[in-house]
Amino acid sequence: MDLNAIIGELKERLSNKRFNHSIGVMNAAEKLAIRYNGNVEKAKLAGLLHDYAKELTKSEFKKYINEFELYKIIDINESVFIFHGLISAKLVSQKYNINDYEILEAISWHTTGKANMSLLEKIVYVADLIEENRNFQDIDFFRKLAFENLERSIIYSCNIVVKKLIDNNSLINKNTIEARNYLILKEKGVI
């Protein structure tokens, strides 16, 4: 797979902001894969393509949710935009003939996380949050934590997301709760 060709196509497909974010995630995923002895090439590719469908319209999201029968695995009451990872995985599989389950799963779950994530899934999830273009309160702490303890950084992220969703009286995706709880139980030695 020619990464440079994909980068060229993404530059045409995505807005400048989304393209720069995708490059940032690819770079962060590469660094995390090196740090945690993961597959660097898979991390770079999954990081680069994670937001392939992010800028679709709401009607396009609904179309793909029906076409790919994602309604069988998602709560249709939640915002359709949260599922851009699942749609991205389907679209890049078709477009680039990517059949690597690990890469497609990392793209699928980078937004919500899930219980028992693979190393690649964890890397892409965290890379999406710490890439160089991100700027939010405690970003420096979060970046440092990501390279000290990948799983603890996911717990930290889930805690922030859940608190924000509660404050906004929004639905909380069950996969985020399951990702958080799984890692806490793992950290305590229960799993």
RAWO-V291951 format. One record per residue. PHI is phi as a letter, one per 30 degrees, with the letter a starting at -180 (999 if undefined). OMEGA is omega in whole degrees, -180 to 180 (none if undefined). Layout:
phi = (PHI & PHI)
omega = (OMEGA & OMEGA)
This chain:
phi = (999 & d & d & d & d & d & e & d & d & d & d & d & d & c & d & e & d & d & d & d & d & d & d & d & d & e & d & d & d & d & d & d & d & d & d & c & h & c & d & d & d & d & d & d & d & d & d & d & c & e & c & e & c & e & c & d & d & e & d & d & e & d & e & d & e & d & e & c & h & d & d & d & b & b & d & d & d & d & e & d & d & d & c & d & d & d & d & e & d & d & d & d & d & d & d & c & h & d & c & d & e & d & d & d & d & d & d & e & c & d & d & c & i & a & d & h & d & d & e & d & d & d & d & d & e & d & e & d & c & c & e & e & d & d & b & b & e & i & d & d & d & d & d & d & d & e & c & c & a & e & d & d & d & d & e & e & d & e & e & d & d & d & d & d & d & d & e & c & h & c & d & c & d & d & d & d & d & d & d & d & d & d & d & d & d & d & d & d & i & d & c)
omega = (-178 & -178 & -180 & 177 & 178 & 178 & 178 & 179 & 179 & 179 & 178 & -173 & -171 & 172 & 179 & -179 & -179 & 178 & 179 & 177 & -179 & 176 & 178 & 179 & 177 & -179 & 179 & 179 & 177 & -179 & 179 & 179 & 177 & -178 & -174 & 177 & 177 & 179 & -174 & -178 & 178 & -180 & 180 & -178 & 179 & 178 & -180 & -172 & -172 & -177 & -176 & -177 & -172 & -174 & 175 & 175 & 179 & 180 & 176 & 176 & -179 & 178 & -178 & 176 & 178 & -178 & -178 & 180 & -180 & 177 & 178 & -177 & 179 & 175 & -175 & 177 & 179 & 177 & -179 & -176 & 180 & -176 & 179 & 178 & 179 & 179 & 178 & -179 & 179 & -177 & -180 & 175 & 179 & -174 & -173 & -180 & 178 & -180 & -180 & -176 & -176 & 178 & -178 & 177 & 179 & 176 & -176 & -169 & -177 & -178 & -175 & -169 & 176 & 178 & 173 & 179 & 173 & 177 & -180 & 177 & 179 & -179 & -178 & 177 & -177 & 180 & 179 & -176 & -174 & -176 & -168 & -179 & 180 & 178 & 176 & -179 & 178 & -180 & -180 & 176 & -178 & 178 & 179 & -180 & -179 & -179 & 176 & -176 & -175 & -177 & 178 & 178 & 176 & 177 & 179 & 179 & 180 & 179 & 180 & -179 & -178 & 178 & -180 & 179 & 177 & 180 & 180 & -179 & -179 & 175 & 178 & -179 & -176 & -180 & 178 & 177 & -179 & 177 & -180 & -176 & 179 & -178 & 176 & 179 & 178 & 180 & 180 & 178 & 180 & 180 & none)
